[in-house]
Amino acid sequence: METMLIHLHFFGFGDPLCRFSLEQRTGLHVGGFRPLLLDELLCWSQRIARYQHWDIEPLQQMVINRWMEQEDQIRGWQKQLTHHPVDVELVAGLGSRGDWQGHWNAMLRVS
């Protein structure tokens, strides 16, 4: 199987309607997290990997690496979530290189 480049991006805070709209517009796999926990992020990405037939181990390692790279920012988001209304989550997107390329190209067309 060809190794795919999968990317995880944290968009910021949003509610379920925002998350749904983002997923519909971008074609990315979008999830909302509250609380923001590594285990939840790993479970979510694993479900997507199975559905997309992506290699799970490299994807899980990428998620862990991203978590570690953004550890300070994630701690800040975790604290901020406690001050937001209960329907607000941290929204993240997961997709292949092609998924993200389509998303960014669409963003450029809108600008």
GROMACS elastic network, one bead per residue, 0.5 to 0.9 nm:
[ bonds ]
;  ai    aj funct       b0    kb
    1     4     6  0.88593   500
    1    55     6  0.86022   500
    3    54     6  0.84508   500
    3    55     6  0.78070   500
    4    54     6  0.75519   500
    4    55     6  0.83163   500
    4    96     6  0.67340   500
    4    97     6  0.74917   500
    5    59     6  0.89546   500
    5    95     6  0.85495   500
    5    96     6  0.57905   500
    5    97     6  0.56308   500
    5    98     6  0.89112   500
    6    54     6  0.88323   500
    6    59     6  0.70087   500
    6    62     6  0.81844   500
    6    94     6  0.71000   500
    6    95     6  0.55638   500
    6    97     6  0.60794   500
    6   100     6  0.89600   500
    7    59     6  0.87293   500
    7    62     6  0.80233   500
    7    63     6  0.86931   500
    7    93     6  0.81174   500
    7    94     6  0.57786   500
    7    95     6  0.56782   500
    7    96     6  0.62829   500
    7    97     6  0.70506   500
    7   100     6  0.78519   500
    8    62     6  0.81500   500
    8    63     6  0.70953   500
    8    66     6  0.76322   500
    8    92     6  0.70509   500
    8    93     6  0.57493   500
    8    95     6  0.69001   500
    9    66     6  0.88330   500
    9    91     6  0.87228   500
    9    92     6  0.55713   500
    9    93     6  0.52719   500
    9    94     6  0.65965   500
    9    95     6  0.89784   500
   10    13     6  0.88666   500
   10    90     6  0.73613   500
   10    91     6  0.60247   500
   10    93     6  0.63788   500
   10    94     6  0.89641   500
   11    14     6  0.86533   500
   11    90     6  0.74716   500
   11    91     6  0.54897   500
   11    92     6  0.54604   500
   11    93     6  0.71182   500
   12    77     6  0.84796   500
   12    89     6  0.82397   500
   12    90     6  0.54626   500
   12    91     6  0.54985   500
   12    92     6  0.73358   500
   13    32     6  0.85807   500
   13    77     6  0.86706   500
   13    81     6  0.83183   500
   13    84     6  0.89907   500
   13    88     6  0.63565   500
   13    89     6  0.55418   500
   13    91     6  0.57671   500
   14    17     6  0.79348   500
   14    18     6  0.56422   500
   14    19     6  0.65715   500
   14    32     6  0.78964   500
   14    87     6  0.81796   500
   14    88     6  0.52801   500
   14    89     6  0.55458   500
   14    90     6  0.63791   500
   14    91     6  0.62110   500
   15    18     6  0.52703   500
   15    19     6  0.62939   500
   15    20     6  0.87473   500
   15    32     6  0.78945   500
   15    87     6  0.56159   500
   15    89     6  0.59495   500
   15    90     6  0.84253   500
   15    91     6  0.82626   500
   16    20     6  0.60718   500
   16    21     6  0.85149   500
   16    31     6  0.89234   500
   16    32     6  0.72146   500
   16    87     6  0.72041   500
   16    88     6  0.75365   500
   16    89     6  0.77234   500
   16    91     6  0.89544   500
   17    20     6  0.50787   500
   17    21     6  0.60681   500
   17    22     6  0.85043   500
   18    21     6  0.51197   500
   18    22     6  0.60804   500
   18    23     6  0.86058   500
   18    91     6  0.87368   500
   19    22     6  0.51579   500
   19    23     6  0.62329   500
   19    24     6  0.86781   500
   19    30     6  0.64322   500
   19    31     6  0.68572   500
   19    32     6  0.68158   500
   19    89     6  0.89292   500
   19    91     6  0.65771   500
   19    92     6  0.86279   500
   20    23     6  0.51713   500
   20    24     6  0.62023   500
   20    25     6  0.86706   500
   20    30     6  0.76376   500
   20    31     6  0.87415   500
   21    24     6  0.51014   500
   21    25     6  0.61165   500
   21    26     6  0.84954   500
   22    25     6  0.52139   500
   22    26     6  0.59296   500
   22    27     6  0.80557   500
   22    28     6  0.80000   500
   22    30     6  0.72364   500
   22    93     6  0.89578   500
   23    26     6  0.53601   500
   23    27     6  0.54769   500
   23    28     6  0.55696   500
   23    29     6  0.62154   500
   23    30     6  0.54880   500
   23    31     6  0.86286   500
   23    93     6  0.82346   500
   24    27     6  0.58098   500
   24    28     6  0.79848   500
   25    28     6  0.83262   500
   25   103     6  0.82062   500
   25   106     6  0.89190   500
   26    29     6  0.85071   500
   26    99     6  0.78056   500
   26   100     6  0.81970   500
   26   102     6  0.74621   500
   26   103     6  0.52102   500
   26   104     6  0.87612   500
   26   106     6  0.79711   500
   27    30     6  0.86245   500
   27    95     6  0.84714   500
   27    99     6  0.67073   500
   27   100     6  0.87224   500
   27   102     6  0.82651   500
   27   103     6  0.74805   500
   28    93     6  0.61158   500
   28    94     6  0.60330   500
   28    95     6  0.54224   500
   28    96     6  0.83594   500
   28    99     6  0.60810   500
   28   100     6  0.72842   500
   28   103     6  0.77430   500
   29    48     6  0.75362   500
   29    92     6  0.82852   500
   29    93     6  0.55155   500
   29    94     6  0.51009   500
   29    95     6  0.61679   500
   30    91     6  0.68761   500
   30    92     6  0.56197   500
   30    94     6  0.63746   500
   30    95     6  0.87966   500
   31    41     6  0.86856   500
   31    44     6  0.76425   500
   31    89     6  0.88849   500
   31    90     6  0.81712   500
   31    91     6  0.56828   500
   31    92     6  0.54043   500
   31    93     6  0.64490   500
   31    94     6  0.83349   500
   32    36     6  0.86356   500
   32    88     6  0.84251   500
   32    89     6  0.52212   500
   32    90     6  0.54136   500
   32    92     6  0.64031   500
   32    93     6  0.89851   500
   33    36     6  0.50760   500
   33    37     6  0.76464   500
   33    40     6  0.76313   500
   33    41     6  0.77595   500
   33    88     6  0.87205   500
   33    89     6  0.51190   500
   33    90     6  0.51061   500
   33    91     6  0.64534   500
   33    92     6  0.79474   500
   34    37     6  0.78719   500
   34    78     6  0.83586   500
   34    81     6  0.73411   500
   34    86     6  0.84989   500
   34    87     6  0.87003   500
   34    88     6  0.76724   500
   34    89     6  0.51431   500
   34    90     6  0.66141   500
   35    40     6  0.86098   500
   35    78     6  0.69742   500
   35    81     6  0.74871   500
   35    82     6  0.87054   500
   35    89     6  0.76504   500
   35    90     6  0.82827   500
   36    39     6  0.88634   500
   36    40     6  0.73531   500
   36    41     6  0.76896   500
   36    74     6  0.79122   500
   36    75     6  0.89777   500
   36    77     6  0.79230   500
   36    78     6  0.60688   500
   36    81     6  0.84279   500
   36    89     6  0.81629   500
   36    90     6  0.70042   500
   37    40     6  0.53699   500
   37    41     6  0.63910   500
   37    42     6  0.87401   500
   37    78     6  0.85737   500
   38    41     6  0.50537   500
   38    42     6  0.60973   500
   38    43     6  0.86318   500
   38    63     6  0.84056   500
   38    64     6  0.76090   500
   38    67     6  0.72694   500
   39    42     6  0.50843   500
   39    43     6  0.61847   500
   39    44     6  0.85994   500
   40    43     6  0.51352   500
   40    44     6  0.61086   500
   40    45     6  0.85620   500
   41    44     6  0.51631   500
   41    45     6  0.61210   500
   41    46     6  0.84906   500
   41    63     6  0.76418   500
   42    45     6  0.51978   500
   42    46     6  0.60001   500
   42    47     6  0.86544   500
   42    59     6  0.89316   500
   42    60     6  0.63373   500
   42    63     6  0.68716   500
   42    64     6  0.79686   500
   43    46     6  0.50796   500
   43    47     6  0.62754   500
   43    48     6  0.87609   500
   44    47     6  0.52974   500
   44    48     6  0.64655   500
   44    49     6  0.87108   500
   45    48     6  0.51088   500
   45    49     6  0.60590   500
   45    50     6  0.86748   500
   45    56     6  0.84084   500
   45    59     6  0.75256   500
   45    60     6  0.73187   500
   45    63     6  0.79630   500
   45    94     6  0.75838   500
   46    50     6  0.62184   500
   46    51     6  0.86154   500
   46    54     6  0.89846   500
   46    56     6  0.62509   500
   46    57     6  0.89184   500
   46    59     6  0.78164   500
   46    60     6  0.72041   500
   47    50     6  0.52765   500
   47    51     6  0.62977   500
   47    52     6  0.86584   500
   48    51     6  0.50440   500
   48    52     6  0.59948   500
   48    53     6  0.82535   500
   48    54     6  0.81186   500
   48    94     6  0.84961   500
   49    52     6  0.51130   500
   49    53     6  0.56457   500
   49    55     6  0.66822   500
   49    56     6  0.58555   500
   49    59     6  0.75846   500
   50    53     6  0.50054   500
   50    54     6  0.63575   500
   50    55     6  0.80562   500
   50    56     6  0.73267   500
   51    54     6  0.78362   500
   53    56     6  0.83772   500
   54    58     6  0.89128   500
   54    59     6  0.77630   500
   55    58     6  0.61871   500
   55    59     6  0.65152   500
   55    60     6  0.89078   500
   56    59     6  0.51395   500
   56    60     6  0.60242   500
   56    61     6  0.86083   500
   57    60     6  0.51445   500
   57    61     6  0.62072   500
   57    62     6  0.86233   500
   58    61     6  0.50470   500
   58    62     6  0.61327   500
   58    63     6  0.86848   500
   59    62     6  0.50474   500
   59    63     6  0.62884   500
   59    64     6  0.87118   500
   60    63     6  0.50947   500
   60    64     6  0.62523   500
   60    65     6  0.85889   500
   61    64     6  0.50934   500
   61    65     6  0.60558   500
   61    66     6  0.85246   500
   62    65     6  0.50315   500
   62    66     6  0.60520   500
   62    67     6  0.85210   500
   63    66     6  0.51091   500
   63    67     6  0.61352   500
   63    68     6  0.86569   500
   64    67     6  0.50364   500
   64    68     6  0.62332   500
   64    69     6  0.86091   500
   65    68     6  0.50999   500
   65    69     6  0.60551   500
   65    70     6  0.85940   500
   66    69     6  0.50104   500
   66    70     6  0.61285   500
   66    71     6  0.82619   500
   67    70     6  0.53230   500
   67    71     6  0.56865   500
   67    74     6  0.74992   500
   68    72     6  0.85391   500
   69    72     6  0.82221   500
   69    73     6  0.89400   500
   70    73     6  0.53103   500
   70    74     6  0.59454   500
   70    75     6  0.86044   500
   71    74     6  0.50707   500
   71    75     6  0.62038   500
   71    76     6  0.87089   500
   72    75     6  0.51866   500
   72    76     6  0.64251   500
   72    77     6  0.88157   500
   73    76     6  0.50511   500
   73    77     6  0.62860   500
   73    78     6  0.86648   500
   74    78     6  0.60896   500
   74    79     6  0.86431   500
   75    78     6  0.50328   500
   75    79     6  0.63554   500
   75    80     6  0.86607   500
   76    79     6  0.52029   500
   76    80     6  0.61590   500
   76    81     6  0.86575   500
   77    81     6  0.60694   500
   77    82     6  0.89062   500
   77    90     6  0.75864   500
   78    81     6  0.53043   500
   78    82     6  0.70429   500
   78    90     6  0.86734   500
   79    82     6  0.55926   500
   79    83     6  0.74214   500
   80    83     6  0.54202   500
   80    84     6  0.67456   500
   81    84     6  0.52002   500
   81    85     6  0.80657   500
   81    86     6  0.84388   500
   81    88     6  0.74089   500
   81    89     6  0.71046   500
   81    90     6  0.77060   500
   82    85     6  0.80516   500
   82    86     6  0.83739   500
   83    86     6  0.88423   500
   84    87     6  0.80070   500
   84    88     6  0.61617   500
   84    89     6  0.84657   500
   85    88     6  0.56735   500
   85    89     6  0.89587   500
   86    89     6  0.79395   500
   88    91     6  0.89558   500
   94    99     6  0.86307   500
   94   100     6  0.84787   500
   95    98     6  0.77509   500
   95    99     6  0.53757   500
   95   100     6  0.61859   500
   96    99     6  0.50436   500
   96   100     6  0.63307   500
   96   101     6  0.85111   500
   97   100     6  0.52790   500
   97   101     6  0.60371   500
   97   102     6  0.86180   500
   98   102     6  0.61314   500
   98   103     6  0.85671   500
   99   102     6  0.52813   500
   99   103     6  0.63171   500
   99   104     6  0.88618   500
  100   104     6  0.61292   500
  100   105     6  0.84369   500
  101   104     6  0.52788   500
  101   105     6  0.60359   500
  101   106     6  0.85041   500
  102   105     6  0.51736   500
  102   106     6  0.61133   500
  102   107     6  0.86123   500
  103   106     6  0.52120   500
  103   107     6  0.62625   500
  103   108     6  0.88015   500
  104   108     6  0.62546   500
  104   109     6  0.87250   500
  105   108     6  0.51212   500
  105   109     6  0.63679   500
  105   110     6  0.88324   500
  106   109     6  0.51037   500
  106   110     6  0.63772   500
  106   111     6  0.88655   500
  107   110     6  0.51954   500
  107   111     6  0.64121   500
  108   111     6  0.52363   500
